[in-house]
């Protein structure tokens, strides 16, 4: 029997979100219904509302979520009713060309639920990142459910579903930060600070945080930054070289996704260093670099998709490290809010007032 629940819906480009009745079908083959306990307010949700992803309105927003499995469909074996799970949008297919090469973290054909959730009048909803978790219950493919330690609070664990994992993975998985290396992170919001925390976890000894907001730079120190640079007040590239004996860093991470910032990251790295783009640019952005500099500096220029994570491997590991007091997952939660407060949370995010607002159900 379908479930009738409340969820946050974006009906048209730029319009304020509304809380509406959502109809969630019983799970079909390979699907699961999850009781959402908490869901973070991510900038990607704002992108959906603003039409920055596509125009397939109306959207059911929310994707950084944790909860318990309420029901499973035929053939589901990876989770069972009552399991505590973090939702992910990389439910690997096991059959695409990336998976067949053994690179499941790049899966090009990730699974989503076959059925659609709808509004009360039958209008089909587009679930944000195939999840749609600003809702009391949601329908997902069972592969989008990753079991983790149920002792972890849902408010913290759910953040692994997107922003925290993207940042940690940019440092550890994509950037390959090693013990004793130096790292610069440009942009110290949720993703950037997660990259800083990831670099610390990997054993980096010099971690330089760059932002134009002193408040965010203070946050960065809490997550492990050894040095901070306000790039509004000083030349970021020169300041970074000043902290690295004039050479630049081994890994430079752009967590903003802006051409000017990417260029700073490119020039702030040492010879043979790595540049990682994890901030999401807009489609019209372009960048021009002298080709001789691309060649002459060597190293690698990489983009990081979802922190190049494999949820089944990375989510439980990070939750365990959090439970051991070795990873500050809970520190990313700035505030907990109700389902009616998502629109105001977007405003706080836009003004840089929070790392994460988390909706609690």
N, C-alpha and C positions, 0 to 999 in steps of 0.2 A: 504494500500500500504506500503510495507516495507520501512524502513528508511536506508539511506546510510550515515554513520557517521565515524568519526575518533576515534580510540581507541588504548590503549597501550597493546601490546601482547607479551607474553613470549613464544617463539616457541620451545625452547629446554633447557635442564638443564644447568644453569650457563651462558647461552648466553645473551648478552645485549638485553634489551627489544627494541621493534620497534613500531613505530606508523603506523598503517595500517587501511585500509578501513574495516569497520565492518557493516554487514547487520543485522538490528534489525527488527524482524517481527512485524506485528500488534499484539496487545495483544489478546490472546485467553481467554476463560472462566477463571475467577479468576485471570487474569494477568493485569499488568499495565506497561506502558512505562513512564519513568521519564526523564525529561530534567535535566541532572546533572549540578549543578552550581559550586560545589566544592567537592573535594575528597582528604582526607588525605593519605599520604604515610606511610603505616603501615609496621612493621617488618614482619607481616604475608605475605604481598605481596612478600617480598624478599624470604621468605620460599618457596612460590610457585615457584618463578623463579629458586631457587636452587634445586628444587625437594624434599624439605623437607616435603611436604604435600602428594603428590602422583605424578605419572608420566603421568597424563592424559593431556599432551600437545596437542595443544597450549592452553594457559590460557589467558583469558581476565582479567587483573589484576584490583585491586581497589575495596574497599568495605566500607570505612569510608566516606559516602557521604550524601549530602543533595541536594534537587532540587525540581522542581515542576512537578506535574503529567501532562503528555501531552495527554495520552489516557488511557482508561480502557476497559477491556473486559467484556463479558457477565457475569452478576451475581455479579459484584463488587459493594459493598455498603459501604465499610469502608472508601473509598477515592473517590474524584471526580476530574475531570480535573481542574487544577489551584491550587489545594491544595499544600502547602509547606510541604515537608516530609523529615524525616531522614530515611535512609534505614537501615534495620537490618537483621541479619541472623538468628533470632529466630522468625520466623512466626509460632506461635503455632498452632498445628493441632487440639487441643481440643478433641482428641480421643485416644491418646496413654495412656499407663498405668500411666505415670507421670501426664498428664492432667486430667485423670479421678480421680486421687487422690487429685486434686486441686492444684498441684504443677506445674503450667504452666511454671514457670521459668526454669524447667528442661526438657521441652518438648523433647521427644526422636525422633520425626518424623516431624521436622519442614518443612514447605512448601517452595518449589522453583518453578520458572516458569517451565511449562511443555515443552515449546518450547525452542530451542537452538538458540542463536545468532551465526552467521557464519562469516568467512572471505569471501571476494569477490568471491573466487573460490568455495564456498560451504562447505569448511572445517568447521566442528562444533567446537565451542569454549567452553572450560570449564570456566565458570564464577567463579572467586575467591569468596569463601564462598557463592556461589549461587547468587552473585550480579553482579560483573564485572562493576566497576564504573569509571575506567579511560577512559571514553568514553563520547561523547556528549549526547547520549541518551542510556538508558539501559532498558532491559526487566526483570521484577521481578514478583514474586507472589504478589498480592495486600496486603497480610498480612505482607510483608516485608517493607511496607510503613507505617511509624508512623507520623501522623500529629502533628506538633508543631507550636508554635507562629511564624508567618511569619516575625515578626520584628527582629528575631534573624538572624545574618549574617550566610550565608551558610558555610563560612569558619570555623566558630566555631561550629555550630550545628552539622555538619557532623561528627565531631570527636566522638560524642556520639555513632556512629555506631559500634565502636570497642574499641580502646585503652582507652579512657577516661572512658567509661562505665565499662570496665573491672576493672580498678583500683578503681573507686569510689565504684563499687559493691563489690569488694573484701573486702573493709573496712566495708561498711554499711550492705550489704546483707549477705555475707558469714561470715565475721568476727564478725558481730553484735556489732560493736564498740558502747559503751554507753557513756553517759555524765560522765566526770571525769576520764575516763580510760586512760591507757598508751598504746602507739602503737609504734612499730618499723617497718620501711619499708626498705627492702633490695633491692637496685637498684632504682635509681632515674631518670630513663628515663620517657617517656610519661606515661606508666602505673603506675610506682611507684609514680610519683608526683601526679597523679590522686588519688591514694590511700591515699596520704598525705592530699590532699584537701578534700577527703571524710571523713577522720578521723577528720579533723578540723570541717567539717560541722556537724558531729555527736556529737561533743562536747568533744572530747578527749582533755585532758589538757597537757599531755606530749606526744610529737610526735617526735620520733628519726629517722632521715634519715641516712642510711648507704650506702656508695658507695666508689669506689676507685678513683673517679674523683672529685676534688675539685670544678670544674665548675658545675657539676651536683648537688653537695651539696648546692651551692649557689642558684641554681634553686629551690631546695627543700625548702629552707627558704622562698622563695617568695610564695610558696603554703601552708605554715603553719607549717613547721618543727620548733620545739622549740629547738632542739639539732641536731648536725650533728656529724657523726663518719666516718673518712676515714679509712676503714678496711685494706687498704694497709699499713697504718702507725701504727695502734693499733689493739689490740684484740677487735673485735666488741662485743662479748658476755660480756666481762668484762666491756667495756665502757658502754654498755646498762644497766648493773646491777648498775654501778656507778651513773647513772642518775635516778635510780628507787629504791633507798635505799637498794640496794643489792639483790632485789627480782627478777628482770626481768619484762617484760611488760605483760599486759593483752592480747594483740594481737600482733603477729609477722607475717608480710606479706612478703613472698618471691616473688618479682616481677622480678626475674632473671630466675629462673628455672634451677638451677645448683645444683648438690648434695652438694657441699661444702657450698653453700649459704643456702640451705635448712637446713643443719645440724646446722649452726649458728642460724637460726631462731628458730629451735627446742629447742636449749639450752638457747636462750635469753628470753624465756617467763617464767612468774611466774607459780607457781603451779596452776593447773586448768585453765591455759591460753589456748588461741587458736592459732594454727599455720595455716596460709592460704597460699596455693601455687597457685599463679595466673600467674607467669612466666611459659612459655612453655618449658619443657625439650625436648631433642632429644631422639629418641627411644632407643638408646644404653645406656643411663644413668641409673645407679643403685645407691642405697643407702643402707647402713647397719647401724642399730641402735641397741643398747642393749635393749632387750625386757623389761627388768626391768625398764629402763628409760621411755619407752612408758607407762608402767603401773604406775610407781611411780609418774610421773608428772601429770597424769590425764588430764583433759581438753579435747581438741579435735584437731585432725589433719584433715584439710579439703582442698580439691581442689576447685577452683572457676572457673566455666565455664561461660565465658562472664559476670563475675561479678554477676552470678546468677540473672540476670536482667529479668524483664518483660518489654519489650520496651513500651507497651501501658501505663504502669504506670510510668516508670522511666524517659523516654526521655522527656515528657512534663514537669514533675516536675523539672528536672535539667535545662531545658531551661528557665522555669519560675524563678528559683532561680538565674540563670545568669542574666536575665533581671532585677531582683531586686537588682543586685549588691552583691549577697550573695555567688556566686560560680564563680570562675575566669576562665570560659571556654575559653575565647578569649586568655588568656595568654599561652595556649598550642600551639598556632600557632607561629612557629618560622619564617616562611617565606611563601610567596605565589609564585607559580611557574606556568609555562605553561606545556602543555601536553608533550612537547618535552624534558622536564627536569627531568623526573622520574628517569632515570638511574643515573644522577648525585645526585639526592636526596637520592638514595640508598647508595651512597658512603658517603654522609654527615651523614646519619643515622648510618652507620657502624662505623664511627669514632667518634660518640657521639657528633656531632657538632650541632644537632638540636633536639628539642622535636618533632615537626611535621612540615614537609614541606607539603603544601596543594596546590594541583592542582586546578586552577581556570579556568573555561570554559567561 
